[in-house]
Amino acid sequence: MGSDSGTNLDRLREELRGPVLAPGEPGYDEARSIYNAMIDRRPAAIARCADVADVRAVLAFAQDAGIELAVRGGGHSGPGLCLIDDGLTLDLSLMGGVRVDPGAGTAQVGGGAELGSIDHAAHTFGLGMPSGIMSTTGVGGLTLGGGHGHLTRKYGLTIDSLLSADVVLADGAFVTASQDDHPDLFWALRGGGGNFGVVTSFTFRLHEVEDVGVGLTVWPIDRIQEVLRWYREFLPSAPEDLNGFFAVLTVPPGPPFPEPIHGQKMCAVVWCYTGDLAEGRLEAVLAVANDPAPPAFHFAAPMPYPALQGMFDEQIPKGLHWYWRGAFFDAISDAAIDVHERYGGALPTELSTMHLYPVDGAAHRVGADDTAWAYRDAMWSGVVAGIDTDPAGADLIRQWCVDYSTDLHPHSMGGSYVNFLGSKEGPERVQSTYRGNYDRLASVKRTYDPENFFRANQNIPPAAG
Ligand SMILES: Cc1cc2nc3c(=O)[nH]c(=O)nc-3n(C[C@H](O)[C@H](O)[C@H](O)COP(=O)(O)OP(=O)(O)OC[C@H]3O[C@@H](n4cnc5c(N)ncnc54)[C@H](O)[C@@H]3O)c2cc1C
């Protein structure tokens, strides 16, 4: 920001209701720490916006100062897209309120909210929203990328429940995008990431969700061939009330797992059942888990939906070191199973994992060009995540992740869920994420952000004029 940056920031501070944090000031280091501890960047300032007026002031300030801007929702992006060295972070974390209208069955959600805030606010009315599998993930980044989780097969992607979004554009204009107003922008926001503006508020349709049946089945990793061959047939033909994401993992050293399997490499399915929870029903539905091979551990119980959403929060808290890569799959081929067997048996750390999230069911009932999310024909969205508590393991988890995802690539559909793209994967990977929707996205970008002001993201440059 140049030598007069102190004066500049003072001007910004005068305009904002929220605080502006600069290097060396109390709160700065906490504000620049994000979920993935592998990201260690030092922005010139972090502006915590309290309202839309603050957002507009920060955008105007960044434009005037010619400083690069990043937007922070929940700070969960793997490559740390919400922080740029020497840039300005527009931090939405103070704008995390949720207002549920139980009569209308909708929720208005601040652009900096965490998923758990929606789950909590909606649950008291017997309502819930399809989102991700961890309550600490930001609604902003997750929704703008698409959003999949335990309720995807039943209620679709998060974007399929989005009714409208309040957006501050690069030129400071404030618009509400919906099916009727700014429909092109609304289309692009549903999967196109943070390329088009700052979303200050989302309005979602909620769904009837109270208690859900939760299950976890784990099998020894040396049974992965039988388990995956069974899973690839069973899950797509199962009722949409049943979701089950597949994982390779190391069994954590504590309850509910019996001691003899602590620390063992396993494969697993995490179940979520939104059907009838009458006595014995969940157990009956999940009895199929015995089919491929005898489980090493099996658990099933009804629980409130927010409890399921928070189930992994303690196990993988903020502050771990992450490196991830994603891919879409329309099938799980025999050759892909061989790859999963090879790398699942060689997990580099106790927390490293691979997940296959189902994206079929209700998500398939939306057309490939109805929203920017271009993989309505994918059956699974996969992610390989190297995770470690120790920064010294960075090379190890990175190499395992790159090798695993490179070997899987020929058995994938080519692109990846935009929210599972890593850093510096290159423009071709962004294009392959959007397939036939890419050109329209670039053209919407030209209309709404012709100077590519919002480029701290998986960037879609404006189409040439
Ligand atoms: C532990 C973990 C679990 C996850 N599980 C799931 C899952 O189950 N399902 C799933 O779909 N994804 C999942 N993800 C991926 C997640 O969707 C992405 O990391 C997403 O980018 C997180 O959004 P955020 O707002 O927290 O991130 P941030 O780092 O704050 O932002 C990410 C990107 O979104 C932009 N952005 C964020 N908010 C706004 C806004 N309001 N307006 C404009 N731009 C904005 C930012 O500029 C940035 O480019 C998971 C991630 C982690 C780390």
The ligand as an SDF file (V2000), in Angstrom:
LIG
                    3D

 53 58  0  0  0  0  0  0  0  0999 V2000
  -12.5650  -29.4170    6.9230 C   0  0  0  0  0  0  0  0  0  0  0  0
  -13.2700  -29.0770    5.6630 C   0  0  0  0  0  0  0  0  0  0  0  0
  -14.4210  -29.7460    5.3120 C   0  0  0  0  0  0  0  0  0  0  0  0
  -15.0870  -29.4380    4.1330 C   0  0  0  0  0  0  0  0  0  0  0  0
  -16.2210  -30.1370    3.8160 N   0  0  0  0  0  0  0  0  0  0  0  0
  -16.9230  -29.7950    2.7280 C   0  0  0  0  0  0  0  0  0  0  0  0
  -18.1520  -30.4360    2.4380 C   0  0  0  0  0  0  0  0  0  0  0  0
  -18.6030  -31.3260    3.1550 O   0  0  0  0  0  0  0  0  0  0  0  0
  -18.8390  -30.0440    1.3500 N   0  0  0  0  0  0  0  0  0  0  0  0
  -18.3930  -29.0670    0.5110 C   0  0  0  0  0  0  0  0  0  0  0  0
  -19.0910  -28.7490   -0.4450 O   0  0  0  0  0  0  0  0  0  0  0  0
  -17.2180  -28.4410    0.7450 N   0  0  0  0  0  0  0  0  0  0  0  0
  -16.4810  -28.7870    1.8340 C   0  0  0  0  0  0  0  0  0  0  0  0
  -15.2950  -28.1640    2.0920 N   0  0  0  0  0  0  0  0  0  0  0  0
  -14.7460  -27.2400    1.1030 C   0  0  0  0  0  0  0  0  0  0  0  0
  -15.3180  -25.8560    1.3050 C   0  0  0  0  0  0  0  0  0  0  0  0
  -16.5610  -25.7770    0.6490 O   0  0  0  0  0  0  0  0  0  0  0  0
  -14.3690  -24.8220    0.7190 C   0  0  0  0  0  0  0  0  0  0  0  0
  -13.1470  -24.8760    1.3910 O   0  0  0  0  0  0  0  0  0  0  0  0
  -14.9530  -23.4070    0.7780 C   0  0  0  0  0  0  0  0  0  0  0  0
  -14.1630  -22.5720   -0.0100 O   0  0  0  0  0  0  0  0  0  0  0  0
  -15.0180  -22.8730    2.1840 C   0  0  0  0  0  0  0  0  0  0  0  0
  -15.6420  -21.6350    2.2130 O   0  0  0  0  0  0  0  0  0  0  0  0
  -15.1980  -20.5390    3.2820 P   0  0  0  0  0  0  0  0  0  0  0  0
  -16.1130  -19.4040    3.1350 O   0  0  0  0  0  0  0  0  0  0  0  0
  -15.0660  -21.1890    4.6160 O   0  0  0  0  0  0  0  0  0  0  0  0
  -13.7300  -20.2230    2.7700 O   0  0  0  0  0  0  0  0  0  0  0  0
  -12.9010  -18.8820    2.5090 P   0  0  0  0  0  0  0  0  0  0  0  0
  -11.4900  -19.3300    2.5230 O   0  0  0  0  0  0  0  0  0  0  0  0
  -13.2980  -17.8020    3.4220 O   0  0  0  0  0  0  0  0  0  0  0  0
  -13.3250  -18.4920    1.0460 O   0  0  0  0  0  0  0  0  0  0  0  0
  -13.1210  -19.3450   -0.0510 C   0  0  0  0  0  0  0  0  0  0  0  0
  -13.4070  -18.6180   -1.3570 C   0  0  0  0  0  0  0  0  0  0  0  0
  -14.7760  -18.1940   -1.3690 O   0  0  0  0  0  0  0  0  0  0  0  0
  -14.8650  -16.7780   -1.4830 C   0  0  0  0  0  0  0  0  0  0  0  0
  -15.9310  -16.3150   -0.5890 N   0  0  0  0  0  0  0  0  0  0  0  0
  -16.2280  -16.7690    0.6370 C   0  0  0  0  0  0  0  0  0  0  0  0
  -17.3030  -16.1430    1.1340 N   0  0  0  0  0  0  0  0  0  0  0  0
  -17.6760  -15.2410    0.1940 C   0  0  0  0  0  0  0  0  0  0  0  0
  -18.7390  -14.2980    0.1100 C   0  0  0  0  0  0  0  0  0  0  0  0
  -19.6250  -14.1560    1.0860 N   0  0  0  0  0  0  0  0  0  0  0  0
  -18.8230  -13.5280   -1.0220 N   0  0  0  0  0  0  0  0  0  0  0  0
  -17.9430  -13.6760   -2.0380 C   0  0  0  0  0  0  0  0  0  0  0  0
  -16.9200  -14.5680   -2.0110 N   0  0  0  0  0  0  0  0  0  0  0  0
  -16.7970  -15.3310   -0.9090 C   0  0  0  0  0  0  0  0  0  0  0  0
  -13.5050  -16.2760   -1.0750 C   0  0  0  0  0  0  0  0  0  0  0  0
  -13.1850  -15.0680   -1.6710 O   0  0  0  0  0  0  0  0  0  0  0  0
  -12.5800  -17.3780   -1.5410 C   0  0  0  0  0  0  0  0  0  0  0  0
  -12.2730  -17.2020   -2.9060 O   0  0  0  0  0  0  0  0  0  0  0  0
  -14.6010  -28.4240    3.2780 C   0  0  0  0  0  0  0  0  0  0  0  0
  -13.4470  -27.7270    3.6370 C   0  0  0  0  0  0  0  0  0  0  0  0
  -12.7830  -28.0560    4.8080 C   0  0  0  0  0  0  0  0  0  0  0  0
  -11.5150  -27.3430    5.1660 C   0  0  0  0  0  0  0  0  0  0  0  0
  1  2  1  0
  2  3  1  0
  2 52  2  0
  3  4  2  0
  4  5  1  0
  4 50  1  0
  5  6  2  0
  6  7  1  0
  6 13  1  0
  7  8  2  0
  7  9  1  0
  9 10  1  0
 10 11  2  0
 10 12  1  0
 12 13  2  0
 13 14  1  0
 14 15  1  0
 14 50  1  0
 15 16  1  0
 16 17  1  0
 16 18  1  0
 18 19  1  0
 18 20  1  0
 20 21  1  0
 20 22  1  0
 22 23  1  0
 23 24  1  0
 24 25  2  0
 24 26  1  0
 24 27  1  0
 27 28  1  0
 28 29  2  0
 28 30  1  0
 28 31  1  0
 31 32  1  0
 32 33  1  0
 33 34  1  0
 33 48  1  0
 34 35  1  0
 35 36  1  0
 35 46  1  0
 36 37  1  0
 36 45  1  0
 37 38  2  0
 38 39  1  0
 39 40  1  0
 39 45  2  0
 40 41  1  0
 40 42  2  0
 42 43  1  0
 43 44  2  0
 44 45  1  0
 46 47  1  0
 46 48  1  0
 48 49  1  0
 50 51  2  0
 51 52  1  0
 52 53  1  0
M  END
$$$$
